[in-house]
Amino acid sequence: MKDQLISAFQARYDADPTIIIRAPGRVNIIGEHTDYNDGFVLPMAINRAVWIALRPRKDATVTIYSVNYDSEDSFDLNNIEHTDAGWIEYAKGMSWALLEAGYSLSGWEGVLAGDVPGGAGLSSSAALEMAIGRAFEAVAGETWDGTKLALLGQTTENDWMGANTGIMDQMISANGQQDHALFIDCRSLDAELVPLPAGSCIVVMDTSTRHSHVDGEYNERRAQCEAAAAAFEVKALRDVSVADFNAKSAILEALTRQRARHVVTENERTLAAANAMKAGDVATLGKLMNASHVSMRDDFEISSTALDKMVEIAQAQPNCYGARMTGGGFAGCAVALVDVDAAESFVAAVAPAYEAATGLTPALYVCDATDGARAVDA
């Protein structure tokens, strides 16, 4: 991807780029729809990313050519307007958020490319936001705090793009580290690196179905969680233990009770999963992932026929410890924890079985845990 990006820049500008930025997508191992409930999540940055090759300008114009969309757009940092222009809105929104937070920005021109599948639940939008933030950082010749950039990425999603998302995606894209997942407390934003269990790997399984967070289902689930928290008279569902839920859940209307049960139990599973990873207990981690999928399917109702079938096929493989859907839901990707020595045979078995069952051609990626967003050598 890096060589392709440099070649595209050279062809467009007849020069070499002076700065190259890489910002990874992510897969969430466990902890779904807990982030905006002030809860716990356990994502890892993956070896699929958004890349920008660029050079500074002497004015306040930002010009970006997207290789993936074969289109170029630009905007003036002194007059950023929301025009529903597609992919460029993420760059405009992140620029606006940085300026609102008091950052001093300068113009640049560059080429953008990425291999994070859009709409698959792997956080292509957060990767783009963090890439834009690191691009402005590099042009300024400064070092900016990753967690602050993550918060501004969330602001971009919430206030510019209209998606009422939590902080997880930007946090892991900004702060990931090679060979580790990141256990994040979404209230305090404290984060702890936890290693992947020895002898295991993560396989992302793209169902070839797509979703959009801006659609109403995501915001509806968030509203239901907020209603449940209000009924329990707490700030967020993070403050409700499983014991409290079991004792008092009758106060909730049936559908709201289902939604809350997922979040409360998912927080408990995520805490247990982090401990299992620290202990190298791959079997327990896999069981927790399986239970998470059942909860998302039955209580939070964010799975789909395609996701359920992918998970079912994955779980049936002899060297799979556990599998679950991942991301916002309704479509996109599932994730499996697999014996590293069996990864190729796992992919070879799951892909044709899924296609035979659904008529859809999946894409499976054996993923490495990678570093977060940063400038890399040109």
MOGI-V581944 format. One record per residue. RES is the residue in one letter. SS is DSSP state (H for helix, E for strand, C for the rest). Layout:
# MOGI-V581944
res/ss
RES/SS
RES/SS
This chain:
# MOGI-V581944
res/ss
M/C
K/H
D/H
Q/H
L/H
I/H
S/H
A/H
F/H
Q/H
A/H
R/H
Y/H
D/C
A/C
D/C
P/C
T/C
I/E
I/E
I/E
R/E
A/E
P/E
G/E
R/E
V/E
N/E
I/E
I/E
G/C
E/C
H/C
T/C
D/H
Y/H
N/H
D/C
G/C
F/E
V/E
L/E
P/E
M/E
A/E
I/E
N/E
R/E
A/E
V/E
W/E
I/E
A/E
L/E
R/E
P/E
R/C
K/C
D/C
A/C
T/E
V/E
T/E
I/E
Y/E
S/E
V/C
N/C
Y/C
D/C
S/E
E/E
D/E
S/E
F/E
D/E
L/C
N/C
N/E
I/C
E/C
H/C
T/C
D/C
A/C
G/C
W/C
I/H
E/H
Y/H
A/H
K/H
G/H
M/H
S/H
W/H
A/H
L/H
L/H
E/H
A/C
G/C
Y/C
S/C
L/C
S/C
G/C
W/E
E/E
G/E
V/E
L/E
A/E
G/E
D/C
V/C
P/C
G/C
G/C
A/C
G/C
L/C
S/C
S/H
S/H
A/H
A/H
L/H
E/H
M/H
A/H
I/H
G/H
R/H
A/H
F/H
E/H
A/H
V/H
A/H
G/C
E/C
T/C
W/C
D/C
G/H
T/H
K/H
L/H
A/H
L/H
L/H
G/H
Q/H
T/H
T/H
E/H
N/H
D/H
W/H
M/C
G/C
A/C
N/C
T/C
G/C
I/C
M/H
D/H
Q/H
M/H
I/H
S/H
A/H
N/H
G/C
Q/C
Q/C
D/C
H/E
A/E
L/E
F/E
I/E
D/E
C/C
R/C
S/C
L/C
D/C
A/E
E/E
L/E
V/E
P/E
L/C
P/C
A/C
G/C
S/E
C/E
I/E
V/E
V/E
M/E
D/E
T/C
S/C
T/C
R/C
H/C
S/C
H/C
V/C
D/C
G/H
E/H
Y/H
N/H
E/H
R/H
R/H
A/H
Q/H
C/H
E/H
A/H
A/H
A/H
A/H
A/H
F/H
E/C
V/C
K/C
A/C
L/H
R/H
D/H
V/C
S/C
V/H
A/H
D/H
F/H
N/H
A/H
K/H
S/H
A/H
I/H
L/C
E/C
A/H
L/H
T/H
R/H
Q/H
R/H
A/H
R/H
H/H
V/H
V/H
T/H
E/H
N/H
E/H
R/H
T/H
L/H
A/H
A/H
A/H
N/H
A/H
M/H
K/H
A/C
G/C
D/C
V/H
A/H
T/H
L/H
G/H
K/H
L/H
M/H
N/H
A/H
S/H
H/H
V/H
S/H
M/H
R/H
D/H
D/C
F/C
E/C
I/C
S/C
S/C
T/H
A/H
L/H
D/H
K/H
M/H
V/H
E/H
I/H
A/H
Q/H
A/C
Q/C
P/C
N/C
C/E
Y/E
G/E
A/E
R/E
M/E
T/E
G/C
G/C
G/C
F/C
A/C
G/C
C/E
A/E
V/E
A/E
L/E
V/E
D/E
V/H
D/H
A/H
A/H
E/H
S/H
F/H
V/H
A/H
A/H
V/H
A/H
P/H
A/H
Y/H
E/H
A/H
A/H
T/H
G/C
L/C
T/C
P/C
A/E
L/E
Y/E
V/E
C/E
D/C
A/E
T/C
D/C
G/C
A/C
R/E
A/E
V/E
D/C
A/C
